[in-house]
Amino acid sequence: MLDNIGTAKIGGTPPGALQRRLPAALLAGILSTCIQPVMAQPAGVPPPNPQNVNAAGVGMRLSDHPKLLAPLPPPPPGSEAPSPDPRNLQGVYIVEAGPGGGVGPFGGPPPPYTPKGQQFKQRQMEMMAKGTPLGGTSARCRPMEAIGIGADLFPAEIVQSKDKVVVLIEEGRGRWVIRLDRDHPKQLTPSYWGDSVGHWDGNTLVVDTIGFNGKHDFQSTKSHVVSRLRKLGDGHTIELQTTTEDPEFYTRPVVQKKVGTWHPELSLLEFQCEENLEGAREGLIIE
């Protein structure tokens, strides 16, 4: 798995040029909570060494292996600059791992689960402890959640027009389509990504999403997500705050905040889960 995700080349770069690196904070969490119980150390990768620092003296290095280095450096000098227009969100962004709020194993308090949510979470933990974790939608090669601005290793690209903002997420081929200044359709067919409509509140894009099919973990057809997307400072960072209401899984709204950094030198790569579907499922329980 590390061989596949650790060597993804930036689109168009020659051999030896910048590679995407698995952020140390994310890798530490994965190794301690997910990977160690269910898979062996990849051949040729030395054991983690939390005391090491990468060659540039920045961040923590968990291994001497070149694929397990610190987060991406900032864009090189002379790179394309973001638009000064606060309502122009276009660009490619990376969300670095680590603390800073949000829901999940790498930041923020645990969500306020209902009894149903607690039961599902407990079963997840029990199966992981047995070494046979439950496979989610991604393990079945189904659409992954698309409300986001990229992830640690997988960037997102925002493109927009006067009536639409589209966030293309590399991982899982996600596409978050936000139609501006309109209402949800009266006849809405539930889907993995739901239906998103947005409007500008000052320089913040406010997005309302409903119509989920309930096939993602901790999500029912009653899920309602309100997102607030805005540039910060000089436009080199972008913030996404989501508030999720789902009475089947949470006793109160759950707030998550992520910040992405501008990386114009990156390009989205193809993401093809079908190419090694059986390998990706190894050790998982698929229901």
N, C-alpha and C positions, 0 to 999 in steps of 0.2 A: 504494500500500500504506500509506504513512504517513497519507494522508487517512482511510483506513478505521480504522486502529488508534489514531490520535492524537486523535480527536474523540469517543471513546466516552463518552457522558454517564453520570453516576452516576444510577441508577434514581430517578426521581421529582424530580430537581432541576430548577429553572427555568432558562431561558436565562441564560448568564453565570455560573452557579454552578460549583462545583468540577468539574473534568474530570480524567480520568486522564491522567497525563503519562508519556511514555516516559522511564524513568530514564536519566540521562546516561551512566552507566558502561556500561549495556547498549547504548545507541545507538552509543557509541564503538566497542565491540567489533563490532557488526553492520556499521557503515560500513566498518571497516578490514578485516574478514575475509569478509563475505558479500555485502553489497549492492552495493558499488562495482563489482565485476567483472561483475555480471549485470544491473544496472538503472541507468537514468539518474536524475539528480537530479530529484525531482518539481518540476513547474512552480510557480514562485512561492516556492520554499523557498531562502533564501540559503545559500551554502556554509557548512559548519561553521566555527565560531570558538571554539576551545577556551579562549581567554583571557577570554571573557565570563562573567559571573556573573549569575544570575537576579535579578529585581527585589527579591526579599526578601533578597538577599545570601547565599543558601544554595545550595550545590552548584555544579556546573559547567553552563553553558549552551552548547550546541554551535551554536546558531543564534538569530537574532532572530525566527524564526518562532514564533508562540505554541504550536504543537503539539509543539515539541521542547524542552520545559522539563525541570526537575529532578524528582526523585521527589515523590510525594504528601506533603503536610504531615501532621503528627500529627492525630488526630481533634480536632474543635473542643471547647472547654470545655463541660461539661455533657452530653457524649455518654454513652450507655449504658456502664456499667462492666462488665467481665467478671466472671463468677461467681468468688467466692473459693474455691470447691471445686476443688482441683487435678485432680480427675477429671472435671470438667465442661469439656469442650473446645469447647463450642458457640460459634460466632461466625464472623465473616467476617475473613479474613486476606489480607495481601499480602506476597509475598516480594520484597524489593528486590534489584536486581542489584548486582554488585560482588564483590570478593574476599571470602574467608571460608571457603574449603574447598569440596569437592565436585568433581565430574567435569564437564568441559565447557570451552568456550572462554573462560569468564569467571571461572574460579577453580579452583585445585587443580592438581596434577600430572596429566600424561596417564595414562590407565589402563594397567595391565600387560597389554597385548594378547597373545594367542596369535598364531601365524603367520596363522591365518584372520582374526583381528581386525585385524592389521596390514595385511593385504592389502585388506580392505574399507575401512579408513580411508584408505589410500593412494589407492584408486580414488576415494573421495569427494573428496579434495583435488585430484586431477588433473582431475576433471570440473569442480570449482569454478573451477580456474585457467583452464579453457577457456571459462568463461562459461555452462556448461550443467550446473549441479549436479544431483545425483540427487534426485528427489522422494521423500520418505518417506511414511509412512502418512497424515499430515495432507494431503499434496498429492493423495492419492487419496480424500480425504474418509472415511477409515477412522478408527476410534477411536485417539486418541493415548494415550500412557502415562498411567495414572491414579494411580500411587503418588506423591503429592505434596501440598502444601498451598498450591497456587496458584503463580503466576509473577509476573514483574515488572509486567506490565500487566494480568494476568488474575487476579482474586481467587479464593479458594476459600471455601466455606461448610461448616462442620462442624455436623451435626445428630446427635443420639444418643438412644438409649433404653437400657433396662437390659440389652438383649441385642444391641445393634447400634450401631456408629458408622459414619456415612456422610459421606464427604468429597466434596462436589460441586465440581468444578473448571470454571470458566467456559470456558476454552480447550478446544476439542474436545469439549465436553459430557462431560467426564470424570466418572466416578463410582467412587469407591473404597469398596466395601462391606466392612466389617470385622465379621464375626459373632463374638460373644464367647463364650468358654468352650465351645467345641465343636471337633471334629476336622474335618479335610478329608474330604469325601465319598470313599468307597472307589471309586466310579465317577465320575471327574472328567473332564468334557469340556473340552479345552483351549480357551482363549479369549484375546482381546486383553488383558484385565485380570486373568486368573487367578482363583484362589480365595484369599481372605484370611480368616484366623482370628486372633483376638487374645485376650489376657488381661492383667490388670493386675499389674505387678511394682512394688509400692509405688504411687507416683503416675505411673509411666510405662506407657503402653500399648504392649505388645510385640506385633507383628503378623508372622505367617508367611504368605508368599504363594508359591504354586506353581501349576502348571496353565496356564502361558502357551502360546499357539499359535506363538510364535517369529516373528511377522510384523512386529515392531518392529525397528528398526536395533539391531545389537549385542545381540540377544536370541535365544536358542534355546528349544526346548521343555524344556531342562534347567535353565533359569534358576530360581534360588531366592533370594527377597528376604526379609530380616528387617528390619523397621522398628521404630524406637523413637520414640514420639511423646509429648511432655510439655510442660507449661507451664513458663515461666521467671519467676522473680521474682513480681511481683504479678499475673501473668496477662495482661499486655498483649502478651506475646510467646509464641510457641510454637515448639518446636524439633522438627525431624524428622531423624533419622539413619537412613540405609538402608545395609545391607550386602548387596551383590549377589554371588552366586556363579553363574558360568556357564562351565563348562570349555571350551565351544566358542570363547568370545571373550576370556576373561581367565585369566591364569595363577595368579591369587590373588584373594581377595575384594576387591571395590571398595567403599570407604566414601564416602558422600556426606552432607553435612550442610547443611540449610537452616533459616533462621529466619524466621518470618512475624510481622508486626505486626498488632495488633488494629485493625480499622477498621469499627466498627459503623455508620458513616454510609454505607457502600458497599452496593450490591446487585449481585448477579450479573446480567449482561445475557445476552440470547439470543446463541448462537454458531451461525451457520448457514453451514457451508462450502459447501452446495449452491448458494447464491445467486450465487456468482461462481467456480465451480469452474474453468472454463477460464482465467479471468484469473489465478487463483492459480497455475495450472500454467505460465504463460508463462515461457519460458526454462529450464524444468526438463526433465530426462530422467526419464520415468516407466517403470519396469520392471515 
